[in-house]
């Protein structure tokens, strides 16, 4: 992790502290302090911790850089504890930018930084630095069939982290926007059963009553059917709008829906394109706050 504030706030990955019963921050002088979780953002794999340093201790905080100005080929450095080898530095370059990486069911981290800097188990949560020593990313994962460094590592951009940290420090969580409707990811079987002309997009099953979505004119379905098998079966409603585009970006599944709304906030106004029957309809919709 990285100390981001002299009061003892630390930024790391969510998966580093996941399921932990106790968390300790170890400093370079060998001192160790118990930490508490201030907030986590599982969708960007980021967490903010807090420990209480002694009153006479001057903490060295990391400086934030700007990930928007990165260039492919730019030199970068990673600091971490790979395989338990503490305070290890590795050097490489930015291999690619803007990588959307799926980290879980319906979760895509946008604009990941790809680097050939050696990233191994134990590097997670550590900083990716530019040549001036400023943090431009948070090392998060590798792509490997063996679990060891394969020359393809990924870091969350620091500009994403800045936004996440600000939200967590203010609210204890990241407030996320949503469309007040039950959305169903289309597939070939639903499209065939419902006689739809498209197989990709988000079917609006139901729209929350008196919501921003309803006021914007978004329409849900009326024909209830049971979809799924066993315990995973659910009632969905056919005949509603099919969302195909949000804020100018094509949306064909739930992962893309969450990715598009990642940097949006409640009360933001966005354009939504829907297929209604055989017609394409443009709506302007005010986003609501998502209930976790």
C-alpha positions as CSV (number, residue, x, y, z in Angstrom):
1,X,0.0,0.0,0.0
2,X,0.9,3.7,-0.1
3,X,0.6,6.3,2.6
4,X,-1.5,9.1,1.0
5,X,-2.0,11.4,4.0
6,X,0.1,12.4,6.9
7,X,-2.7,11.5,9.3
8,X,-2.2,7.8,8.5
9,X,-4.4,7.1,5.5
10,X,-3.3,4.2,3.3
11,X,-4.4,3.2,-0.2
12,X,-4.3,-0.4,-1.2
13,X,-6.3,-3.0,-3.2
14,X,-9.5,-4.4,-1.8
15,X,-8.4,-8.0,-2.4
16,X,-5.3,-7.4,-0.3
17,X,-7.4,-6.9,2.9
18,X,-10.4,-9.0,1.9
19,X,-11.6,-11.4,4.6
20,X,-8.9,-10.1,7.0
21,X,-9.8,-10.2,10.8
22,X,-6.9,-7.9,11.7
23,X,-4.9,-5.5,9.6
24,X,-1.5,-4.1,10.4
25,X,0.6,-1.4,8.6
26,X,4.3,-2.1,8.6
27,X,6.6,0.8,8.0
28,X,10.2,0.8,6.6
29,X,11.7,1.3,10.1
30,X,10.1,-2.0,11.3
31,X,7.4,-0.4,13.3
32,X,3.9,-1.8,13.0
33,X,0.5,-0.3,13.7
34,X,-3.0,-1.7,13.8
35,X,-5.2,-0.3,11.0
36,X,-8.9,0.0,10.4
37,X,-10.9,0.0,7.1
38,X,-12.3,3.4,6.2
39,X,-14.0,2.2,3.0
40,X,-13.7,-0.2,0.1
41,X,-14.6,0.0,-3.6
42,X,-14.7,-3.6,-4.8
43,X,-15.6,-2.5,-8.3
44,X,-12.2,-0.7,-8.7
45,X,-10.4,-3.1,-6.3
46,X,-9.4,-0.2,-4.1
47,X,-9.5,0.3,-0.3
48,X,-8.6,3.1,2.1
49,X,-7.2,2.2,5.5
50,X,-6.3,4.3,8.5
51,X,-3.7,3.8,11.3
52,X,-2.7,6.2,14.0
53,X,1.0,7.2,13.9
54,X,2.7,8.5,17.1
55,X,2.3,12.3,17.5
56,X,6.1,12.8,16.9
57,X,6.2,10.8,13.7
58,X,6.4,12.6,10.4
59,X,5.0,10.3,7.8
60,X,6.4,10.4,4.2
61,X,3.3,10.5,1.9
62,X,3.3,9.6,-1.7
63,X,2.7,12.2,-4.4
64,X,-0.1,11.8,-6.9
65,X,0.7,12.0,-10.5
66,X,-1.7,12.3,-13.5
67,X,-2.6,9.1,-15.3
68,X,-4.4,10.9,-18.1
69,X,-1.1,12.1,-19.6
70,X,0.6,8.7,-19.8
71,X,2.2,7.5,-23.0
72,X,2.9,4.0,-24.2
73,X,6.7,3.4,-23.9
74,X,7.0,5.7,-20.8
75,X,9.3,4.4,-18.1
76,X,7.5,3.3,-14.9
77,X,8.6,1.7,-11.6
78,X,6.7,-0.6,-9.3
79,X,7.3,-1.0,-5.5
80,X,5.9,-4.0,-3.6
81,X,6.6,-7.1,-1.6
82,X,6.7,-9.9,-4.2
83,X,6.7,-13.3,-2.7
84,X,7.3,-11.7,0.7
85,X,10.5,-9.9,-0.4
86,X,9.8,-6.6,1.2
87,X,10.4,-3.2,-0.5
88,X,11.3,-4.6,-3.9
89,X,11.6,-2.2,-6.9
90,X,11.1,-3.3,-10.5
91,X,11.4,-1.2,-13.7
92,X,9.6,-1.3,-17.0
93,X,7.4,0.7,-19.4
94,X,3.8,1.4,-20.0
95,X,2.9,-1.3,-22.5
96,X,-0.7,-0.2,-23.3
97,X,-3.4,2.2,-22.0
98,X,-7.1,2.1,-21.7
99,X,-7.4,-1.6,-21.1
100,X,-10.9,-2.7,-19.9
101,X,-10.3,-5.7,-17.6
102,X,-13.1,-7.8,-16.2
103,X,-12.3,-8.7,-12.6
104,X,-15.6,-10.4,-11.6
105,X,-19.1,-11.1,-12.6
106,X,-20.4,-7.9,-14.3
107,X,-17.4,-5.9,-13.1
108,X,-15.0,-4.2,-15.5
109,X,-12.3,-1.8,-14.4
110,X,-12.0,0.7,-17.2
111,X,-8.8,2.3,-18.5
112,X,-6.3,0.0,-16.8
113,X,-2.6,0.6,-17.3
114,X,-0.8,-2.3,-18.8
115,X,2.9,-2.6,-18.0
116,X,5.7,-5.0,-18.5
117,X,7.1,-4.0,-15.1
118,X,7.4,-7.3,-13.1
119,X,4.2,-7.6,-11.1
120,X,4.0,-10.7,-8.8
121,X,1.9,-11.9,-5.8
122,X,2.8,-9.4,-3.1
123,X,2.9,-6.4,-5.5
124,X,-0.8,-5.8,-5.2
125,X,-1.8,-2.5,-3.7
126,X,1.7,-1.0,-4.2
127,X,2.3,2.1,-6.3
128,X,3.2,2.3,-10.0
129,X,5.5,5.3,-10.2
130,X,6.6,7.6,-13.0
131,X,10.3,8.7,-13.3
132,X,9.6,11.6,-11.0
133,X,8.5,9.2,-8.2
134,X,4.8,10.2,-8.5
135,X,2.1,7.5,-8.2
136,X,0.4,7.1,-11.6
137,X,-1.3,3.7,-10.8
138,X,-2.0,1.1,-8.2
139,X,-0.6,-2.3,-9.1
140,X,-3.5,-4.7,-9.1
141,X,-3.1,-7.9,-11.1
142,X,-1.1,-9.9,-13.6
143,X,-2.2,-11.9,-16.6
144,X,-0.5,-15.3,-16.2
145,X,-1.3,-19.0,-16.5
146,X,1.1,-19.8,-13.7
147,X,0.4,-17.0,-11.3
148,X,3.8,-15.6,-11.6
149,X,4.9,-12.6,-13.6
150,X,4.3,-13.1,-17.3
151,X,5.3,-9.6,-18.4
152,X,1.7,-8.4,-18.4
153,X,0.7,-6.5,-15.3
154,X,-2.2,-4.1,-14.8
155,X,-2.6,-1.1,-12.6
156,X,-5.7,1.0,-11.7
157,X,-5.1,4.5,-12.9
158,X,-4.3,7.0,-10.2
159,X,-7.0,9.4,-11.5
160,X,-9.6,6.7,-10.8
161,X,-8.0,6.3,-7.3
162,X,-8.2,10.0,-6.6
163,X,-12.0,10.0,-7.3
164,X,-12.5,6.9,-5.2
165,X,-10.5,8.1,-2.3
166,X,-12.3,11.4,-2.2
167,X,-15.7,9.6,-2.1
168,X,-14.6,7.2,0.6
169,X,-13.2,9.9,2.8
170,X,-16.4,12.0,2.5
171,X,-19.0,9.3,2.5
172,X,-17.3,6.1,3.6
173,X,-18.2,4.5,0.3
174,X,-18.3,5.3,-3.4
175,X,-21.7,6.6,-4.4
176,X,-22.7,5.2,-7.7
177,X,-25.4,6.1,-10.2
178,X,-28.0,3.8,-11.7
179,X,-31.1,3.8,-13.8
180,X,-34.1,3.0,-11.6
181,X,-35.2,-0.1,-13.5
182,X,-34.8,-3.9,-13.4
183,X,-32.6,-4.7,-16.3
184,X,-32.1,-8.1,-17.9
185,X,-29.2,-8.9,-20.2
186,X,-30.5,-10.1,-23.5
187,X,-29.3,-13.4,-25.0
188,X,-30.4,-15.5,-28.0
189,X,-32.9,-17.6,-26.0
190,X,-34.8,-14.5,-24.6
191,X,-34.7,-12.8,-28.0
192,X,-36.1,-15.9,-29.7
193,X,-38.8,-16.4,-27.1
194,X,-39.9,-12.8,-27.2
195,X,-39.6,-12.4,-30.9
196,X,-37.1,-9.6,-30.7
197,X,-35.1,-8.3,-33.6
198,X,-31.9,-8.0,-31.5
199,X,-30.0,-10.4,-29.2
200,X,-27.8,-7.9,-27.4
201,X,-28.8,-5.1,-25.1
202,X,-30.6,-4.6,-21.8
203,X,-34.2,-5.5,-21.6
204,X,-36.1,-3.1,-19.3
205,X,-38.2,-5.6,-17.2
206,X,-39.7,-3.1,-14.8
207,X,-39.3,0.6,-14.1
208,X,-39.5,1.8,-10.5
209,X,-42.7,3.8,-9.9
210,X,-42.3,7.6,-9.5
211,X,-38.6,7.3,-10.3
212,X,-36.4,9.4,-12.5
213,X,-36.5,6.7,-15.1
214,X,-40.3,6.6,-15.2
215,X,-40.4,10.4,-15.5
216,X,-37.9,10.2,-18.4
217,X,-40.3,7.9,-20.2
218,X,-38.5,4.6,-19.9
219,X,-41.0,1.7,-20.3
220,X,-40.9,-1.7,-18.7
221,X,-42.6,-4.9,-19.8
222,X,-46.1,-6.2,-19.0
223,X,-45.8,-9.9,-20.0
224,X,-44.5,-11.9,-17.0
225,X,-42.5,-15.0,-17.7
226,X,-40.4,-17.3,-15.6
227,X,-36.8,-17.3,-16.7
228,X,-33.9,-19.5,-15.5
229,X,-33.6,-22.9,-13.9
230,X,-34.1,-24.0,-10.3
231,X,-33.1,-21.5,-7.6
232,X,-31.7,-19.1,-10.2
233,X,-35.1,-18.8,-11.9
234,X,-36.8,-15.4,-11.7
235,X,-39.8,-13.6,-13.1
236,X,-39.0,-11.1,-15.8
237,X,-41.3,-8.9,-17.8
238,X,-41.2,-8.9,-21.6
239,X,-42.4,-6.1,-23.9
240,X,-40.4,-3.2,-22.5
241,X,-37.7,-1.0,-23.9
242,X,-34.4,-2.4,-24.9
243,X,-31.4,-0.1,-23.9
244,X,-28.8,-0.2,-26.6
245,X,-26.7,3.0,-25.8
246,X,-26.0,5.1,-22.7
247,X,-24.2,8.4,-22.8
248,X,-23.1,7.8,-26.4
249,X,-21.6,4.4,-25.7
250,X,-23.0,1.1,-27.0
251,X,-24.3,-1.2,-24.2
252,X,-24.9,-4.8,-24.9
253,X,-24.6,-6.4,-21.5
254,X,-24.6,-5.6,-17.8
255,X,-20.8,-5.4,-17.5
256,X,-20.8,-2.6,-20.1
257,X,-23.7,-0.9,-18.3
258,X,-21.8,-0.7,-15.0
259,X,-18.6,0.4,-16.9
260,X,-20.4,3.2,-18.6
261,X,-21.9,4.5,-15.3
262,X,-18.6,4.1,-13.4
263,X,-17.6,7.7,-13.6
264,X,-21.2,9.1,-13.5
265,X,-22.8,10.4,-10.3
266,X,-26.4,10.5,-9.0
267,X,-28.4,13.4,-10.5
268,X,-26.2,13.4,-13.6
269,X,-28.3,13.8,-16.8
270,X,-27.5,11.4,-19.6
271,X,-28.8,10.4,-23.0
272,X,-30.2,6.9,-23.3
273,X,-31.1,5.2,-26.6
274,X,-33.7,2.5,-26.5
275,X,-35.3,0.2,-29.1
276,X,-39.1,0.4,-28.6
277,X,-40.7,-2.2,-30.9
278,X,-39.1,-1.4,-34.3
279,X,-38.4,2.3,-33.5
280,X,-35.3,3.8,-31.9
281,X,-36.2,6.3,-29.2
282,X,-33.9,8.9,-27.6
283,X,-34.4,9.7,-23.9
284,X,-32.8,12.1,-21.5
285,X,-32.7,10.6,-18.0
286,X,-31.5,11.8,-14.6
287,X,-29.5,9.1,-12.8
288,X,-30.4,8.0,-9.3
289,X,-28.1,6.7,-6.5
290,X,-27.6,2.9,-6.7
291,X,-28.6,0.8,-3.8
292,X,-25.8,-1.7,-3.0
